[in-house]
Amino acid sequence: MDIQHRHIEVFRAVMTAGSLTAAAALLHSSQPTLSRDLARLEQLLGYSLFDRERGRLKATARARALFDEVERSFQGLARVIERAEALGRDADAELNVLSLPALSHALLPTALAALLDGHPGARIDITPAEPPLLDAWMSEQRFDLGLAEQATPLTGVKMEPVLEADEVAVLPAGHALASHERLALKDFEGLDFISLAAEDPYRREIDDHFNAASVTRRLRVQTHSAIAVCELVRVGLGLAIVNPLTAAACAGEGLVVRPLAVSIPYRVSALIPMHRPAQPLVDKLINALRSSAPPSASRRSV
């Protein structure tokens, strides 16, 4: 069949307008032209779409069934057009973000609130992931932006610093050390301590500092999650050292945060895929992230 879009457009206009005359006005054409197009469509189909009664067209059952299908097609086309137009507007852009779970909890929400305030039509998709999956997905260019701690160089990925701050101590509110304004490593001597998992790079760095200071802690509980560390501290199972973002997000209701006398740097990096089409909202979100760290994070310049 040599059915063309013009034939379907004429058929739809006749069904919508109710007559050839009204359809011709709708399409800015003439009645004889539409009549020929409609007759050609019926010829190609091999059956009539309209009964002709006293110069008027009456849709057949086949015409009504075909019109239902045509309407579904045109509605799909309308969505395609709407999507195409939205892609040209920064405010309606989509942003796919891959983030460490801790950053999705502690830093990203405030930054997204600021971003969406200026771009209310934007749509954000957040996927939490841990290395090595996070590293692999960013190298595969699957996301517009990644957020990681202490990021190592990745193939096809550009890194930008977002935040550098110091790790902090978290304590149960009723602990004796909670009255101190700042904690030294020796203050942890002999106390129950909640640790991050053994393979966590910050766990290794924290352990190195305590070993260098010859401070012995009682290590009874460990976990992969800084959020879980804070909750374990909150119920009184020990003290801990965590990143300042998670500490600030979890502070209150029985958990207090104190700075350390020693600097244990905590860094957040933005991972930008180099071979994925540039997304205009990426830079704006990075700027929002840099402005969103809580005051207790004691942010350094990046």
BELFENSUL-V201643 format. One line per field, one symbol per residue. phi: phi as a letter, one per 20 degrees, with the letter a starting at -180 (. if undefined). psi: psi as a letter, one per 40 degrees, with the letter a starting at -180 (. if undefined). A space follows every 50 residues. Layout:
phi->???
psi->???
//
This chain:
phi->.dfdgfffffgfffffenbfffffffelcdfffffffffffffffnbeec eeclnddcfefffffffgfffffffffffffffffffedgfdfdcdddbg gfffedcfgffffffffecfefcddddeadfefgfffffemecfbccbdl fegcfmcedcfdbcbdgceccfgefffffffbdegffegmefcedffgef ffgfffffffffeldddeedcbbfdfffgffffgeneqdbccffffgffe fnlncddcfdfdedfcccceddfeddgfdfefffffffffedffgfflfe fd
psi->ifhidddddddddddddeidddddddefaidddddddddddddddeiidi hhhfeihhhidddddddddddddddddddddddddddehddeiihhhhii dddddddddddddddddegdeihhhhhiiiiedddddddefeidiihiif hihihehhhhhdihaiiiihiideideeeidihideeeheihhhiiideh ddddddddddddefhhihgdhiidhdddddddddeeeaiihiidddddde iifehihiiieihgihihihhhhefihhhdedddddddddeehideefhi i.
//
